[in-house]
């Protein structure tokens, strides 16, 4: 592991640049910084979700995901580094299948909501989707391992399914989009 920060401010970013994990410096608005910054934001959103009451199995899963997102942020911060593996993607798919099996088939679109935990999960899902979009942008400019993109795609799907599970678990139920509503 690299050096730990003993001082939080270094003043090295005052010129609008930031250091990558390999020691190189790039603009703070570079595609790579946007990608790992959104992964960090997604991880923080999961922290906000974990701050409310959750079923123990969901809590354990999301804690594992937080560690993997931290690893993914490191992968994106260090060009050429590999942290997320195909097995991590497969594990998300297994969890997706497990939780989705208990849910009724979707017949309508779902609005973000359904209780506090579900709403927080939907917010995390949208941030993961942004992280995915920004990682796709980065992949057009620089090498990005496919596992990183696959992981973000599966994670957003998993968070959608978990939001459905959480909406049902706390008794609020899912909020369905009413396409035939009247406009006043």
N, C-alpha and C positions, 0 to 999 in steps of 0.2 A: 504494500500500500504506500502511496505517496506521502509527502509531508502533510502533517495536520496543521491547520491554521491556528496559530497562537494569537494572532491579531486579525480581527475581522476586516478592517479596512487597510488597503495597501496603496491606494491612490493610483495604481497602475491602470485602472479603467477610466480615469478621468478624461482621457482623450477619446472616449467612445469605443475603445477596444476591450476585449476580454481574452483571457488565456484559456486555451483548450487543454485537455488532459495530457497531450503530447508536448506541451510547452510552447506551441505556436500561438500567435495572437491573431484574432480576427475581429471584424467589426461586431459590435453588440447586436446589430440587426441582421447579421449573416444568417443564411438559411439553416446552417447547422445549429446556431445558437437558438433560433426560433424553435427548431425541432426538439432539442433537449430541454428547452425552457418550458414548452408545452407538456412534455412528459413529466417534468417536475410539478407543474401546475395540476396535472391529472393526479399525481401522487398526493398532493395536498388536498385535493377534493375528496380522495378516498379517506384521508385523515379526518375530514369533516364528517364524512359518512360514518366512520368508525367511532365518532364521538357520541352517537346516539345508540339506544338499545337495538341490538341485532341478534338474530338467532346465532348460537355458538358456531355452527358450521359455516355460516356466511362470514362471521367475524374472522375465523381462522383462514378462510379462503382469501378474504380481502387483505389480511395481513401478509400472506404469502405474496399476493399480487403487488403489494407496496414494495416489498424487497425486490421483486423482479423489475418493477418500474425503475427503482433506483439503479439496478444493474443496467437496464436499457438506457437510462440517461447517461451512464458512464460509457456505454458502447457508442452512443452518438457523440459524446464529448471527446472521445479519443479516436481519431480517424484510424480505421483498420482494426480496431479492437472488436472482439466477439464476446458477448456475454449471454445473449438470449439464444437458446438452442431450439431445434425442432421439437424436442421433448417438452419444452415449456409451452409451445403452441399446442401440441397434442394434449397436454394436461388441461389447458383451457377448454379445448373441444370436449374433453371428457366431462368436465364440470358443466359445460353448456348443455350437453346431452342429458346429464343427470337432472339438472334443475328444470329444463324445458319439458322433460317427460311428465312432470306433475301439473303442467299448465294446460288449460283448454286451448284449442286452436284459436288463432286470432281471426276475427271476422271484421274488425274495425281497427282504425288507427287508434293509438293510445296517446293521450296528452301527458306531458310530464307532470306528475303529481301522484296522488294516491297515498298521502300520508308523508310525514317528515322524512323517514328513512328512504322511501321510494323516490321522493323528490330529490333528495341529496344524491341518490344513485343515478337518477336521470341526468343531473348536472355533471357528475363525474363522467358519465357516458359521452356527453357532448364535448367535454374537454378532451377525452381520449380521441374522439373523432377528429378534433382539430389537430391534435398531436399527429394523428395518422396523415392528415392532409399535408401538414408541414414537413413530415418525414418523406412523403411522396415528392414534394417540391425539392427537398434536399437530394433525393435519389436521382432526380433529373440532372443535378449539377455535379454530384460526387458519388462515390461508391457507398451504397448502403446495403447491408445484408438483407436478403429477402425475409429472414426470420424476424427481423425487427418490424417490418411492415405487416407480416402475417400476425405477429403477436398483438399489435395494436388493433388490427381488424377484428380478431377473435375476442379481444378484451372488450371492445365496445359492444359486440353482440352479447357477451356474457353479462355485462352491466345492464343491458336492456332486459334480459331475462331475469336477472336478480331484482331489478326494479319491479317487475311484475310479481315476483315471489314476495317481495317485501310489502307491496301494496295489499296483497291478500293476507299476509301474515299478521299485520296489525289491524285488520278489520276494515280498512278504508276502501279497499277494492280499487280496481283500475278506473281511471277517468277516460272514458271513450270519447273520441272526436265525433261530434254530431254533424255530419255532412249535410243533413236535410234541415238544419235549424233555420229559423226565420230571422231575417235581418230587419232591424227596426229603424 
